[in-house]
Amino acid sequence: MQVIPGILERDWHSIESMLEQIKTFTNTAHIDIIDGRFVNNKTFLDPEPFAKYSSDLFLELHMMVIDPIELVEQWAKVGFRRFLGHIEHMSSQKDFIEQAKKYGEVGLALDGPTHINAIKIPFERLDSILVYTSSQVGFSGPPLMDDRLDKVRHLKRLTNIPIEVDGGINDRTIKRARDAGASRFVATSHIWKSQNPAEQYQKLIEAIS
């Protein structure tokens, strides 16, 4: 079981502040990138500043972009080691996986309405699967939707690879996600809206312990 703090921000100053805090309470960070075309939102998209954190943190990239294969190499060069690409705008799942495997771990990400039958690759070729469990991908804050956990349950019956959930995770919903079969839990707004992010992170750990 792993709780991973997420970052979905437009400016480097905010991201850097969060990364500095993350280093004090865990060793993994989940970075959301959104290109403004996948959904009507946009984040900071320059990989270069992240390089200085790649030795202190395991960096995973949640790629809410059109054709994520085009961005894998440039983010890998600055130290990202897990690539989670959304299949909804992916030209080739096979090519994306082959490209990402050159640099680290790879997972496919599913938006809430996307059925697991949209995964066209054998599960054993993946290191993980991310299920977006909130109402609107690309935005931090909307609540978890319980029907999204049905997808987690279905996946858990089909594969033993880690299932990561992202969207609406807090100290109550994380238990439901765990019971559905998830083993990685991305928390963004729940951590950063707290006056004490490290303490809030620890409460999430305790909730699934």
C-alpha positions in Angstrom: 0.0 0.0 0.0 1.3 3.4 -0.9 0.0 6.9 -0.6 1.5 9.3 -3.2 1.1 13.1 -3.0 -0.1 14.6 -6.3 0.8 17.9 -7.8 -1.4 19.7 -10.4 -0.2 23.2 -10.8 0.4 25.9 -13.4 3.5 27.6 -12.0 6.9 26.3 -11.0 7.0 28.3 -7.8 4.0 26.3 -6.4 5.4 23.0 -7.6 8.8 23.6 -6.1 7.3 24.5 -2.8 5.3 21.3 -2.8 8.3 19.1 -3.8 10.4 20.6 -1.0 7.6 19.6 1.4 7.2 16.1 0.0 10.9 15.4 0.5 10.3 15.7 4.2 7.6 13.0 4.6 7.9 10.6 1.7 10.0 9.6 -1.3 7.5 9.6 -4.3 5.7 12.4 -6.1 2.9 12.2 -8.7 3.1 15.0 -11.2 0.1 15.8 -13.4 0.7 17.3 -16.8 -2.2 18.6 -18.9 -1.7 20.1 -22.3 -4.9 22.1 -22.6 -6.2 19.8 -25.4 -6.9 16.6 -23.5 -9.2 18.6 -21.2 -9.9 22.3 -20.8 -7.1 22.9 -18.3 -3.4 23.3 -18.5 -0.5 22.8 -16.1 3.2 23.6 -16.0 4.8 21.7 -18.9 8.5 22.3 -18.7 10.3 19.2 -17.5 13.8 20.8 -17.0 13.3 22.3 -13.5 12.3 18.8 -12.1 15.8 17.5 -12.7 17.1 18.6 -9.4 14.6 16.5 -7.6 15.1 13.2 -9.4 17.8 12.1 -7.0 15.7 12.7 -3.9 12.3 11.6 -5.2 10.8 8.8 -7.3 8.9 10.9 -9.9 5.9 9.5 -11.7 4.2 11.4 -14.5 0.4 11.3 -15.0 0.1 12.3 -18.7 -3.2 13.9 -19.5 -2.1 14.9 -23.0 -2.8 14.2 -26.6 -0.6 11.2 -27.7 1.7 10.9 -24.6 4.3 9.0 -26.4 5.6 12.2 -27.8 6.6 13.5 -24.3 8.1 10.4 -22.7 11.7 11.0 -23.7 12.0 14.6 -22.6 10.5 13.9 -19.2 12.6 10.7 -18.8 15.8 12.8 -19.4 15.2 14.8 -16.3 14.6 11.8 -14.1 11.0 10.6 -14.3 10.8 6.9 -13.8 7.1 6.0 -14.1 4.9 7.0 -16.9 1.1 6.8 -16.7 -0.4 7.6 -20.1 -4.2 8.1 -20.7 -5.4 5.8 -23.4 -8.3 8.1 -24.5 -6.0 10.1 -26.8 -3.2 7.6 -27.4 -2.4 6.6 -31.0 -0.9 3.3 -30.1 -0.8 1.6 -26.7 1.8 -0.8 -27.9 4.2 2.0 -29.0 3.6 4.0 -25.8 4.5 1.1 -23.6 7.6 0.2 -25.6 8.8 3.8 -25.5 8.2 4.2 -21.8 9.8 0.9 -20.9 13.1 2.2 -22.2 13.2 4.6 -19.3 11.3 3.0 -16.4 7.9 1.8 -15.4 4.8 2.2 -17.5 1.1 2.2 -16.8 -2.1 2.9 -18.7 -4.5 5.4 -17.2 -8.3 5.3 -17.6 -10.6 8.3 -17.3 -13.8 7.6 -15.3 -16.1 6.7 -18.2 -13.5 4.6 -20.1 -14.2 0.8 -19.9 -11.4 -1.5 -19.1 -12.0 -3.3 -22.4 -10.3 -0.2 -24.0 -7.0 -1.7 -22.7 -5.7 -3.6 -25.7 -2.4 -4.7 -24.2 -1.9 -7.8 -22.0 -1.8 -6.8 -18.4 1.5 -8.6 -17.8 3.2 -6.0 -20.1 2.2 -3.2 -17.7 3.7 -2.2 -14.4 0.4 -0.7 -13.2 -3.0 0.7 -14.1 -4.3 4.1 -13.0 -8.1 4.5 -12.6 -9.3 8.1 -12.4 -12.0 7.9 -9.6 -13.4 11.5 -9.6 -15.9 13.1 -11.9 -13.6 15.2 -14.1 -10.1 14.3 -15.1 -7.6 17.1 -15.2 -8.9 19.0 -12.1 -8.0 18.7 -8.5 -10.8 18.7 -5.9 -14.0 16.9 -7.3 -15.2 14.1 -5.0 -14.6 10.4 -5.6 -17.4 8.7 -7.4 -18.2 5.2 -6.0 -19.2 3.7 -9.3 -15.6 4.3 -10.5 -14.5 1.8 -7.8 -16.4 -0.9 -9.7 -13.8 -0.6 -12.4 -11.1 -1.2 -9.7 -12.9 -4.3 -8.5 -13.2 -5.6 -12.0 -9.5 -5.0 -12.7 -8.5 -6.7 -9.4 -10.3 -9.8 -10.5 -8.3 -9.8 -13.8 -4.8 -8.9 -12.7 -2.4 -8.7 -9.8 -0.5 -5.7 -11.0 -0.8 -2.6 -8.9 -3.9 -0.5 -9.4 -3.5 3.2 -8.7 -6.4 5.5 -8.0 -6.5 9.2 -8.4 -9.3 11.6 -7.7 -11.3 12.4 -4.6 -9.0 10.5 -2.2 -9.3 11.5 1.5 -9.1 9.7 4.8 -12.6 8.3 4.3 -12.6 7.4 0.6 -9.1 5.9 0.7 -10.5 3.0 2.7 -13.2 2.3 0.1 -10.6 2.4 -2.6 -8.4 0.0 -0.7 -11.3 -2.4 -0.2 -12.1 -2.3 -3.9 -8.5 -3.5 -4.7 -6.4 -0.4 -5.1 -2.9 -0.4 -3.7 -1.6 3.0 -4.6 -3.6 6.2 -3.7 -2.9 9.6 -5.2 -4.0 12.5 -2.9 -3.7 16.1 -4.2 -6.2 18.7 -2.9 -6.8 16.7 0.4 -3.1 17.1 1.2 -2.4 20.6 0.0 -5.5 22.3 1.3 -4.4 21.2 4.8 -2.5 23.6 7.0 -0.1 20.7 7.7 0.4 18.6 4.5 2.8 16.2 6.3 0.3 15.5 9.0 -2.5 15.0 6.5 -0.4 12.6 4.5 0.3 10.6 7.7 -3.4 10.4 8.4 -4.0 8.8 5.0 -1.3 6.2 5.8 -3.0 5.5 9.1 -6.4 5.1 7.4 -5.2 2.1 5.4 -2.9 0.6 8.0 
